[in-house]
Amino acid sequence: MKWHEVSISTKEENEEQFSIFLNTIAKGVSIEHSVDILKSKTDNFEEKFRLDPKDYPDSDIRILVYFDDL
């Protein structure tokens, strides 16, 4: 099966509203938080994770939405 991926960059405070809506119209939704957000929510982040910042949004969040190929 083939998919179409749509990427949406937005503020973290929009995450819940976007997720609820997008889950009603799409086949899948994935949320990627910036490294700064992950650091702020995780104790001892540097000791627990070795993430490549290039793999994450520069700021806020990125929502990846997946639709069936029609």
mmCIF file of the N, C-alpha and C atoms, coordinates in Angstrom:
data_MODEL
# 
_entry.id   MODEL 
# 
loop_
_atom_site.group_PDB 
_atom_site.id 
_atom_site.type_symbol 
_atom_site.label_atom_id 
_atom_site.label_alt_id 
_atom_site.label_comp_id 
_atom_site.label_asym_id 
_atom_site.label_entity_id 
_atom_site.label_seq_id 
_atom_site.pdbx_PDB_ins_code 
_atom_site.Cartn_x 
_atom_site.Cartn_y 
_atom_site.Cartn_z 
_atom_site.occupancy 
_atom_site.B_iso_or_equiv 
_atom_site.pdbx_formal_charge 
_atom_site.auth_seq_id 
_atom_site.auth_comp_id 
_atom_site.auth_asym_id 
_atom_site.auth_atom_id 
_atom_site.pdbx_PDB_model_num 
ATOM 1   N N  . MET A 1 1  ? 0.849   -1.176 0.000  1.00 0.00 ? 1  MET A N  1 
ATOM 2   C CA . MET A 1 1  ? 0.000   0.000  0.000  1.00 0.00 ? 1  MET A CA 1 
ATOM 3   C C  . MET A 1 1  ? 0.896   1.241  0.000  1.00 0.00 ? 1  MET A C  1 
ATOM 4   N N  . LYS A 1 2  ? 0.504   2.231  -0.776 1.00 0.00 ? 2  LYS A N  1 
ATOM 5   C CA . LYS A 1 2  ? 1.247   3.483  -0.854 1.00 0.00 ? 2  LYS A CA 1 
ATOM 6   C C  . LYS A 1 2  ? 0.542   4.546  -0.025 1.00 0.00 ? 2  LYS A C  1 
ATOM 7   N N  . TRP A 1 3  ? 1.353   5.456  0.516  1.00 0.00 ? 3  TRP A N  1 
ATOM 8   C CA . TRP A 1 3  ? 0.838   6.514  1.372  1.00 0.00 ? 3  TRP A CA 1 
ATOM 9   C C  . TRP A 1 3  ? 1.285   7.875  0.856  1.00 0.00 ? 3  TRP A C  1 
ATOM 10  N N  . HIS A 1 4  ? 0.517   8.881  1.218  1.00 0.00 ? 4  HIS A N  1 
ATOM 11  C CA . HIS A 1 4  ? 0.923   10.273 1.032  1.00 0.00 ? 4  HIS A CA 1 
ATOM 12  C C  . HIS A 1 4  ? 1.201   10.809 2.431  1.00 0.00 ? 4  HIS A C  1 
ATOM 13  N N  . GLU A 1 5  ? 2.340   11.473 2.574  1.00 0.00 ? 5  GLU A N  1 
ATOM 14  C CA . GLU A 1 5  ? 2.703   12.056 3.864  1.00 0.00 ? 5  GLU A CA 1 
ATOM 15  C C  . GLU A 1 5  ? 2.621   13.572 3.747  1.00 0.00 ? 5  GLU A C  1 
ATOM 16  N N  . VAL A 1 6  ? 1.939   14.190 4.701  1.00 0.00 ? 6  VAL A N  1 
ATOM 17  C CA . VAL A 1 6  ? 1.842   15.641 4.780  1.00 0.00 ? 6  VAL A CA 1 
ATOM 18  C C  . VAL A 1 6  ? 2.498   16.060 6.086  1.00 0.00 ? 6  VAL A C  1 
ATOM 19  N N  . SER A 1 7  ? 3.365   17.059 6.010  1.00 0.00 ? 7  SER A N  1 
ATOM 20  C CA . SER A 1 7  ? 4.071   17.547 7.190  1.00 0.00 ? 7  SER A CA 1 
ATOM 21  C C  . SER A 1 7  ? 3.543   18.928 7.564  1.00 0.00 ? 7  SER A C  1 
ATOM 22  N N  . ILE A 1 8  ? 3.197   19.087 8.845  1.00 0.00 ? 8  ILE A N  1 
ATOM 23  C CA . ILE A 1 8  ? 2.679   20.362 9.356  1.00 0.00 ? 8  ILE A CA 1 
ATOM 24  C C  . ILE A 1 8  ? 3.570   20.812 10.507 1.00 0.00 ? 8  ILE A C  1 
ATOM 25  N N  . SER A 1 9  ? 4.134   22.007 10.398 1.00 0.00 ? 9  SER A N  1 
ATOM 26  C CA . SER A 1 9  ? 4.919   22.585 11.499 1.00 0.00 ? 9  SER A CA 1 
ATOM 27  C C  . SER A 1 9  ? 4.015   23.552 12.252 1.00 0.00 ? 9  SER A C  1 
ATOM 28  N N  . THR A 1 10 ? 4.009   23.425 13.580 1.00 0.00 ? 10 THR A N  1 
ATOM 29  C CA . THR A 1 10 ? 3.125   24.268 14.375 1.00 0.00 ? 10 THR A CA 1 
ATOM 30  C C  . THR A 1 10 ? 3.681   24.402 15.794 1.00 0.00 ? 10 THR A C  1 
ATOM 31  N N  . LYS A 1 11 ? 3.016   25.186 16.584 1.00 0.00 ? 11 LYS A N  1 
ATOM 32  C CA . LYS A 1 11 ? 3.380   25.380 17.990 1.00 0.00 ? 11 LYS A CA 1 
ATOM 33  C C  . LYS A 1 11 ? 2.925   24.183 18.816 1.00 0.00 ? 11 LYS A C  1 
ATOM 34  N N  . GLU A 1 12 ? 3.634   23.920 19.885 1.00 0.00 ? 12 GLU A N  1 
ATOM 35  C CA . GLU A 1 12 ? 3.316   22.778 20.744 1.00 0.00 ? 12 GLU A CA 1 
ATOM 36  C C  . GLU A 1 12 ? 1.896   22.856 21.302 1.00 0.00 ? 12 GLU A C  1 
ATOM 37  N N  . GLU A 1 13 ? 1.407   24.052 21.591 1.00 0.00 ? 13 GLU A N  1 
ATOM 38  C CA . GLU A 1 13 ? 0.071   24.180 22.178 1.00 0.00 ? 13 GLU A CA 1 
ATOM 39  C C  . GLU A 1 13 ? -1.043  23.773 21.215 1.00 0.00 ? 13 GLU A C  1 
ATOM 40  N N  . ASN A 1 14 ? -0.741  23.637 19.921 1.00 0.00 ? 14 ASN A N  1 
ATOM 41  C CA . ASN A 1 14 ? -1.736  23.194 18.938 1.00 0.00 ? 14 ASN A CA 1 
ATOM 42  C C  . ASN A 1 14 ? -1.780  21.681 18.771 1.00 0.00 ? 14 ASN A C  1 
ATOM 43  N N  . GLU A 1 15 ? -0.897  20.970 19.435 1.00 0.00 ? 15 GLU A N  1 
ATOM 44  C CA . GLU A 1 15 ? -0.756  19.525 19.245 1.00 0.00 ? 15 GLU A CA 1 
ATOM 45  C C  . GLU A 1 15 ? -2.060  18.760 19.460 1.00 0.00 ? 15 GLU A C  1 
ATOM 46  N N  . GLU A 1 16 ? -2.732  18.981 20.556 1.00 0.00 ? 16 GLU A N  1 
ATOM 47  C CA . GLU A 1 16 ? -3.931  18.199 20.872 1.00 0.00 ? 16 GLU A CA 1 
ATOM 48  C C  . GLU A 1 16 ? -5.047  18.447 19.864 1.00 0.00 ? 16 GLU A C  1 
ATOM 49  N N  . GLN A 1 17 ? -5.310  19.717 19.555 1.00 0.00 ? 17 GLN A N  1 
ATOM 50  C CA . GLN A 1 17 ? -6.403  20.026 18.629 1.00 0.00 ? 17 GLN A CA 1 
ATOM 51  C C  . GLN A 1 17 ? -6.123  19.457 17.239 1.00 0.00 ? 17 GLN A C  1 
ATOM 52  N N  . PHE A 1 18 ? -4.901  19.630 16.744 1.00 0.00 ? 18 PHE A N  1 
ATOM 53  C CA . PHE A 1 18 ? -4.549  19.081 15.441 1.00 0.00 ? 18 PHE A CA 1 
ATOM 54  C C  . PHE A 1 18 ? -4.670  17.554 15.456 1.00 0.00 ? 18 PHE A C  1 
ATOM 55  N N  . SER A 1 19 ? -4.162  16.917 16.492 1.00 0.00 ? 19 SER A N  1 
ATOM 56  C CA . SER A 1 19 ? -4.184  15.457 16.565 1.00 0.00 ? 19 SER A CA 1 
ATOM 57  C C  . SER A 1 19 ? -5.599  14.908 16.536 1.00 0.00 ? 19 SER A C  1 
ATOM 58  N N  . ILE A 1 20 ? -6.477  15.504 17.297 1.00 0.00 ? 20 ILE A N  1 
ATOM 59  C CA . ILE A 1 20 ? -7.866  15.053 17.337 1.00 0.00 ? 20 ILE A CA 1 
ATOM 60  C C  . ILE A 1 20 ? -8.494  15.175 15.957 1.00 0.00 ? 20 ILE A C  1 
ATOM 61  N N  . PHE A 1 21 ? -8.351  16.339 15.336 1.00 0.00 ? 21 PHE A N  1 
ATOM 62  C CA . PHE A 1 21 ? -8.949  16.545 14.022 1.00 0.00 ? 21 PHE A CA 1 
ATOM 63  C C  . PHE A 1 21 ? -8.324  15.632 12.965 1.00 0.00 ? 21 PHE A C  1 
ATOM 64  N N  . LEU A 1 22 ? -6.992  15.598 12.904 1.00 0.00 ? 22 LEU A N  1 
ATOM 65  C CA . LEU A 1 22 ? -6.321  14.829 11.856 1.00 0.00 ? 22 LEU A CA 1 
ATOM 66  C C  . LEU A 1 22 ? -6.589  13.326 11.976 1.00 0.00 ? 22 LEU A C  1 
ATOM 67  N N  . ASN A 1 23 ? -6.763  12.841 13.191 1.00 0.00 ? 23 ASN A N  1 
ATOM 68  C CA . ASN A 1 23 ? -7.078  11.422 13.359 1.00 0.00 ? 23 ASN A CA 1 
ATOM 69  C C  . ASN A 1 23 ? -8.453  11.063 12.811 1.00 0.00 ? 23 ASN A C  1 
ATOM 70  N N  . THR A 1 24 ? -9.327  12.046 12.607 1.00 0.00 ? 24 THR A N  1 
ATOM 71  C CA . THR A 1 24 ? -10.647 11.766 12.043 1.00 0.00 ? 24 THR A CA 1 
ATOM 72  C C  . THR A 1 24 ? -10.622 11.713 10.515 1.00 0.00 ? 24 THR A C  1 
ATOM 73  N N  . ILE A 1 25 ? -9.596  12.304 9.883  1.00 0.00 ? 25 ILE A N  1 
ATOM 74  C CA . ILE A 1 25 ? -9.567  12.359 8.418  1.00 0.00 ? 25 ILE A CA 1 
ATOM 75  C C  . ILE A 1 25 ? -8.405  11.589 7.799  1.00 0.00 ? 25 ILE A C  1 
ATOM 76  N N  . ALA A 1 26 ? -7.460  11.134 8.607  1.00 0.00 ? 26 ALA A N  1 
ATOM 77  C CA . ALA A 1 26 ? -6.260  10.487 8.074  1.00 0.00 ? 26 ALA A CA 1 
ATOM 78  C C  . ALA A 1 26 ? -6.146  9.046  8.572  1.00 0.00 ? 26 ALA A C  1 
ATOM 79  N N  . LYS A 1 27 ? -5.229  8.316  7.967  1.00 0.00 ? 27 LYS A N  1 
ATOM 80  C CA . LYS A 1 27 ? -4.960  6.928  8.367  1.00 0.00 ? 27 LYS A CA 1 
ATOM 81  C C  . LYS A 1 27 ? -3.924  6.823  9.467  1.00 0.00 ? 27 LYS A C  1 
ATOM 82  N N  . GLY A 1 28 ? -3.192  7.886  9.705  1.00 0.00 ? 28 GLY A N  1 
ATOM 83  C CA . GLY A 1 28 ? -2.185  7.863  10.758 1.00 0.00 ? 28 GLY A CA 1 
ATOM 84  C C  . GLY A 1 28 ? -1.629  9.245  11.010 1.00 0.00 ? 28 GLY A C  1 
ATOM 85  N N  . VAL A 1 29 ? -1.211  9.476  12.245 1.00 0.00 ? 29 VAL A N  1 
ATOM 86  C CA . VAL A 1 29 ? -0.637  10.758 12.643 1.00 0.00 ? 29 VAL A CA 1 
ATOM 87  C C  . VAL A 1 29 ? 0.558   10.479 13.531 1.00 0.00 ? 29 VAL A C  1 
ATOM 88  N N  . SER A 1 30 ? 1.651   11.194 13.295 1.00 0.00 ? 30 SER A N  1 
ATOM 89  C CA . SER A 1 30 ? 2.848   11.071 14.116 1.00 0.00 ? 30 SER A CA 1 
ATOM 90  C C  . SER A 1 30 ? 3.289   12.465 14.533 1.00 0.00 ? 30 SER A C  1 
ATOM 91  N N  . ILE A 1 31 ? 3.672   12.621 15.793 1.00 0.00 ? 31 ILE A N  1 
ATOM 92  C CA . ILE A 1 31 ? 4.108   13.910 16.308 1.00 0.00 ? 31 ILE A CA 1 
ATOM 93  C C  . ILE A 1 31 ? 5.603   13.844 16.602 1.00 0.00 ? 31 ILE A C  1 
ATOM 94  N N  . GLU A 1 32 ? 6.349   14.814 16.084 1.00 0.00 ? 32 GLU A N  1 
ATOM 95  C CA . GLU A 1 32 ? 7.780   14.923 16.378 1.00 0.00 ? 32 GLU A CA 1 
ATOM 96  C C  . GLU A 1 32 ? 8.019   16.231 17.111 1.00 0.00 ? 32 GLU A C  1 
ATOM 97  N N  . HIS A 1 33 ? 8.587   16.137 18.313 1.00 0.00 ? 33 HIS A N  1 
ATOM 98  C CA . HIS A 1 33 ? 8.894   17.313 19.116 1.00 0.00 ? 33 HIS A CA 1 
ATOM 99  C C  . HIS A 1 33 ? 10.337  17.741 18.862 1.00 0.00 ? 33 HIS A C  1 
ATOM 100 N N  . SER A 1 34 ? 10.586  19.046 18.966 1.00 0.00 ? 34 SER A N  1 
ATOM 101 C CA . SER A 1 34 ? 11.961  19.523 18.835 1.00 0.00 ? 34 SER A CA 1 
ATOM 102 C C  . SER A 1 34 ? 12.783  18.982 20.004 1.00 0.00 ? 34 SER A C  1 
ATOM 103 N N  . VAL A 1 35 ? 14.089  18.941 19.830 1.00 0.00 ? 35 VAL A N  1 
ATOM 104 C CA . VAL A 1 35 ? 14.973  18.451 20.885 1.00 0.00 ? 35 VAL A CA 1 
ATOM 105 C C  . VAL A 1 35 ? 14.839  19.323 22.131 1.00 0.00 ? 35 VAL A C  1 
ATOM 106 N N  . ASP A 1 36 ? 14.642  20.624 21.958 1.00 0.00 ? 36 ASP A N  1 
ATOM 107 C CA . ASP A 1 36 ? 14.477  21.519 23.113 1.00 0.00 ? 36 ASP A CA 1 
ATOM 108 C C  . ASP A 1 36 ? 13.253  21.135 23.946 1.00 0.00 ? 36 ASP A C  1 
ATOM 109 N N  . ILE A 1 37 ? 12.159  20.779 23.299 1.00 0.00 ? 37 ILE A N  1 
ATOM 110 C CA . ILE A 1 37 ? 10.960  20.350 24.026 1.00 0.00 ? 37 ILE A CA 1 
ATOM 111 C C  . ILE A 1 37 ? 11.229  19.022 24.729 1.00 0.00 ? 37 ILE A C  1 
ATOM 112 N N  . LEU A 1 38 ? 11.863  18.093 24.029 1.00 0.00 ? 38 LEU A N  1 
ATOM 113 C CA . LEU A 1 38 ? 12.177  16.803 24.657 1.00 0.00 ? 38 LEU A CA 1 
ATOM 114 C C  . LEU A 1 38 ? 13.073  16.987 25.877 1.00 0.00 ? 38 LEU A C  1 
ATOM 115 N N  . LYS A 1 39 ? 14.054  17.871 25.772 1.00 0.00 ? 39 LYS A N  1 
ATOM 116 C CA . LYS A 1 39 ? 14.957  18.133 26.902 1.00 0.00 ? 39 LYS A CA 1 
ATOM 117 C C  . LYS A 1 39 ? 14.194  18.704 28.091 1.00 0.00 ? 39 LYS A C  1 
ATOM 118 N N  . SER A 1 40 ? 13.249  19.597 27.808 1.00 0.00 ? 40 SER A N  1 
ATOM 119 C CA . SER A 1 40 ? 12.529  20.247 28.909 1.00 0.00 ? 40 SER A CA 1 
ATOM 120 C C  . SER A 1 40 ? 11.599  19.283 29.641 1.00 0.00 ? 40 SER A C  1 
ATOM 121 N N  . LYS A 1 41 ? 11.238  18.160 29.003 1.00 0.00 ? 41 LYS A N  1 
ATOM 122 C CA . LYS A 1 41 ? 10.299  17.210 29.612 1.00 0.00 ? 41 LYS A CA 1 
ATOM 123 C C  . LYS A 1 41 ? 10.972  15.963 30.164 1.00 0.00 ? 41 LYS A C  1 
ATOM 124 N N  . THR A 1 42 ? 12.302  15.875 30.074 1.00 0.00 ? 42 THR A N  1 
ATOM 125 C CA . THR A 1 42 ? 12.997  14.658 30.473 1.00 0.00 ? 42 THR A CA 1 
ATOM 126 C C  . THR A 1 42 ? 14.136  14.986 31.429 1.00 0.00 ? 42 THR A C  1 
ATOM 127 N N  . ASP A 1 43 ? 14.096  14.392 32.619 1.00 0.00 ? 43 ASP A N  1 
ATOM 128 C CA . ASP A 1 43 ? 15.202  14.555 33.557 1.00 0.00 ? 43 ASP A CA 1 
ATOM 129 C C  . ASP A 1 43 ? 16.434  13.836 33.023 1.00 0.00 ? 43 ASP A C  1 
ATOM 130 N N  . ASN A 1 44 ? 17.603  14.415 33.224 1.00 0.00 ? 44 ASN A N  1 
ATOM 131 C CA . ASN A 1 44 ? 18.868  13.818 32.792 1.00 0.00 ? 44 ASN A CA 1 
ATOM 132 C C  . ASN A 1 44 ? 18.861  13.451 31.309 1.00 0.00 ? 44 ASN A C  1 
ATOM 133 N N  . PHE A 1 45 ? 18.304  14.298 30.516 1.00 0.00 ? 45 PHE A N  1 
ATOM 134 C CA . PHE A 1 45 ? 18.149  14.031 29.092 1.00 0.00 ? 45 PHE A CA 1 
ATOM 135 C C  . PHE A 1 45 ? 19.477  13.654 28.428 1.00 0.00 ? 45 PHE A C  1 
ATOM 136 N N  . GLU A 1 46 ? 20.508  14.432 28.696 1.00 0.00 ? 46 GLU A N  1 
ATOM 137 C CA . GLU A 1 46 ? 21.807  14.204 28.046 1.00 0.00 ? 46 GLU A CA 1 
ATOM 138 C C  . GLU A 1 46 ? 22.379  12.835 28.405 1.00 0.00 ? 46 GLU A C  1 
ATOM 139 N N  . GLU A 1 47 ? 22.088  12.347 29.592 1.00 0.00 ? 47 GLU A N  1 
ATOM 140 C CA . GLU A 1 47 ? 22.589  11.037 30.012 1.00 0.00 ? 47 GLU A CA 1 
ATOM 141 C C  . GLU A 1 47 ? 21.780  9.889  29.396 1.00 0.00 ? 47 GLU A C  1 
ATOM 142 N N  . LYS A 1 48 ? 20.503  10.118 29.139 1.00 0.00 ? 48 LYS A N  1 
ATOM 143 C CA . LYS A 1 48 ? 19.617  9.060  28.662 1.00 0.00 ? 48 LYS A CA 1 
ATOM 144 C C  . LYS A 1 48 ? 19.576  8.927  27.144 1.00 0.00 ? 48 LYS A C  1 
ATOM 145 N N  . PHE A 1 49 ? 19.746  10.046 26.424 1.00 0.00 ? 49 PHE A N  1 
ATOM 146 C CA . PHE A 1 49 ? 19.541  10.042 24.977 1.00 0.00 ? 49 PHE A CA 1 
ATOM 147 C C  . PHE A 1 49 ? 20.721  10.645 24.236 1.00 0.00 ? 49 PHE A C  1 
ATOM 148 N N  . ARG A 1 50 ? 20.971  10.121 23.071 1.00 0.00 ? 50 ARG A N  1 
ATOM 149 C CA . ARG A 1 50 ? 21.940  10.697 22.144 1.00 0.00 ? 50 ARG A CA 1 
ATOM 150 C C  . ARG A 1 50 ? 21.219  10.861 20.811 1.00 0.00 ? 50 ARG A C  1 
ATOM 151 N N  . LEU A 1 51 ? 20.507  11.965 20.678 1.00 0.00 ? 51 LEU A N  1 
ATOM 152 C CA . LEU A 1 51 ? 19.695  12.202 19.499 1.00 0.00 ? 51 LEU A CA 1 
ATOM 153 C C  . LEU A 1 51 ? 20.422  13.125 18.535 1.00 0.00 ? 51 LEU A C  1 
ATOM 154 N N  . ASP A 1 52 ? 20.192  12.922 17.268 1.00 0.00 ? 52 ASP A N  1 
ATOM 155 C CA . ASP A 1 52 ? 20.738  13.800 16.250 1.00 0.00 ? 52 ASP A CA 1 
ATOM 156 C C  . ASP A 1 52 ? 19.717  14.912 16.011 1.00 0.00 ? 52 ASP A C  1 
ATOM 157 N N  . PRO A 1 53 ? 20.033  16.147 16.396 1.00 0.00 ? 53 PRO A N  1 
ATOM 158 C CA . PRO A 1 53 ? 19.067  17.243 16.240 1.00 0.00 ? 53 PRO A CA 1 
ATOM 159 C C  . PRO A 1 53 ? 18.578  17.429 14.812 1.00 0.00 ? 53 PRO A C  1 
ATOM 160 N N  . LYS A 1 54 ? 19.330  16.981 13.821 1.00 0.00 ? 54 LYS A N  1 
ATOM 161 C CA . LYS A 1 54 ? 18.901  17.109 12.423 1.00 0.00 ? 54 LYS A CA 1 
ATOM 162 C C  . LYS A 1 54 ? 17.672  16.254 12.125 1.00 0.00 ? 54 LYS A C  1 
ATOM 163 N N  . ASP A 1 55 ? 17.401  15.267 12.969 1.00 0.00 ? 55 ASP A N  1 
ATOM 164 C CA . ASP A 1 55 ? 16.245  14.385 12.764 1.00 0.00 ? 55 ASP A CA 1 
ATOM 165 C C  . ASP A 1 55 ? 14.950  14.951 13.345 1.00 0.00 ? 55 ASP A C  1 
ATOM 166 N N  . TYR A 1 56 ? 15.031  16.096 14.005 1.00 0.00 ? 56 TYR A N  1 
ATOM 167 C CA . TYR A 1 56 ? 13.886  16.663 14.710 1.00 0.00 ? 56 TYR A CA 1 
ATOM 168 C C  . TYR A 1 56 ? 13.631  18.087 14.227 1.00 0.00 ? 56 TYR A C  1 
ATOM 169 N N  . PRO A 1 57 ? 12.414  18.603 14.441 1.00 0.00 ? 57 PRO A N  1 
ATOM 170 C CA . PRO A 1 57 ? 12.128  19.981 14.025 1.00 0.00 ? 57 PRO A CA 1 
ATOM 171 C C  . PRO A 1 57 ? 13.058  20.960 14.744 1.00 0.00 ? 57 PRO A C  1 
ATOM 172 N N  . ASP A 1 58 ? 13.363  22.077 14.073 1.00 0.00 ? 58 ASP A N  1 
ATOM 173 C CA . ASP A 1 58 ? 14.221  23.097 14.684 1.00 0.00 ? 58 ASP A CA 1 
ATOM 174 C C  . ASP A 1 58 ? 13.564  23.721 15.904 1.00 0.00 ? 58 ASP A C  1 
ATOM 175 N N  . SER A 1 59 ? 12.257  23.856 15.863 1.00 0.00 ? 59 SER A N  1 
ATOM 176 C CA . SER A 1 59 ? 11.524  24.410 17.003 1.00 0.00 ? 59 SER A CA 1 
ATOM 177 C C  . SER A 1 59 ? 10.116  23.829 17.022 1.00 0.00 ? 59 SER A C  1 
ATOM 178 N N  . ASP A 1 60 ? 9.493   23.915 18.159 1.00 0.00 ? 60 ASP A N  1 
ATOM 179 C CA . ASP A 1 60 ? 8.114   23.471 18.354 1.00 0.00 ? 60 ASP A CA 1 
ATOM 180 C C  . ASP A 1 60 ? 7.910   22.022 17.903 1.00 0.00 ? 60 ASP A C  1 
ATOM 181 N N  . ILE A 1 61 ? 6.852   21.752 17.123 1.00 0.00 ? 61 ILE A N  1 
ATOM 182 C CA . ILE A 1 61 ? 6.569   20.365 16.739 1.00 0.00 ? 61 ILE A CA 1 
ATOM 183 C C  . ILE A 1 61 ? 6.323   20.249 15.235 1.00 0.00 ? 61 ILE A C  1 
ATOM 184 N N  . ARG A 1 62 ? 6.466   19.026 14.762 1.00 0.00 ? 62 ARG A N  1 
ATOM 185 C CA . ARG A 1 62 ? 6.109   18.697 13.383 1.00 0.00 ? 62 ARG A CA 1 
ATOM 186 C C  . ARG A 1 62 ? 5.107   17.547 13.465 1.00 0.00 ? 62 ARG A C  1 
ATOM 187 N N  . ILE A 1 63 ? 3.990   17.713 12.770 1.00 0.00 ? 63 ILE A N  1 
ATOM 188 C CA . ILE A 1 63 ? 2.967   16.675 12.731 1.00 0.00 ? 63 ILE A CA 1 
ATOM 189 C C  . ILE A 1 63 ? 3.032   16.043 11.344 1.00 0.00 ? 63 ILE A C  1 
ATOM 190 N N  . LEU A 1 64 ? 3.229   14.735 11.315 1.00 0.00 ? 64 LEU A N  1 
ATOM 191 C CA . LEU A 1 64 ? 3.233   13.995 10.058 1.00 0.00 ? 64 LEU A CA 1 
ATOM 192 C C  . LEU A 1 64 ? 1.897   13.277 9.939  1.00 0.00 ? 64 LEU A C  1 
ATOM 193 N N  . VAL A 1 65 ? 1.211   13.493 8.828  1.00 0.00 ? 65 VAL A N  1 
ATOM 194 C CA . VAL A 1 65 ? -0.118  12.938 8.606  1.00 0.00 ? 65 VAL A CA 1 
ATOM 195 C C  . VAL A 1 65 ? -0.043  12.027 7.385  1.00 0.00 ? 65 VAL A C  1 
ATOM 196 N N  . TYR A 1 66 ? -0.671  10.862 7.483  1.00 0.00 ? 66 TYR A N  1 
ATOM 197 C CA . TYR A 1 66 ? -0.608  9.858  6.424  1.00 0.00 ? 66 TYR A CA 1 
ATOM 198 C C  . TYR A 1 66 ? -1.995  9.581  5.850  1.00 0.00 ? 66 TYR A C  1 
ATOM 199 N N  . PHE A 1 67 ? -2.074  9.640  4.506  1.00 0.00 ? 67 PHE A N  1 
ATOM 200 C CA . PHE A 1 67 ? -3.305  9.378  3.787  1.00 0.00 ? 67 PHE A CA 1 
ATOM 201 C C  . PHE A 1 67 ? -3.066  8.241  2.797  1.00 0.00 ? 67 PHE A C  1 
ATOM 202 N N  . ASP A 1 68 ? -4.101  7.441  2.559  1.00 0.00 ? 68 ASP A N  1 
ATOM 203 C CA . ASP A 1 68 ? -4.022  6.386  1.542  1.00 0.00 ? 68 ASP A CA 1 
ATOM 204 C C  . ASP A 1 68 ? -3.785  7.010  0.178  1.00 0.00 ? 68 ASP A C  1 
ATOM 205 N N  . ASP A 1 69 ? -3.049  6.295  -0.662 1.00 0.00 ? 69 ASP A N  1 
ATOM 206 C CA . ASP A 1 69 ? -2.905  6.681  -2.048 1.00 0.00 ? 69 ASP A CA 1 
ATOM 207 C C  . ASP A 1 69 ? -4.144  6.206  -2.787 1.00 0.00 ? 69 ASP A C  1 
ATOM 208 N N  . LEU A 1 70 ? -4.884  7.126  -3.349 1.00 0.00 ? 70 LEU A N  1 
ATOM 209 C CA . LEU A 1 70 ? -6.146  6.754  -4.020 1.00 0.00 ? 70 LEU A CA 1 
ATOM 210 C C  . LEU A 1 70 ? -5.934  6.454  -5.475 1.00 0.00 ? 70 LEU A C  1 
# 
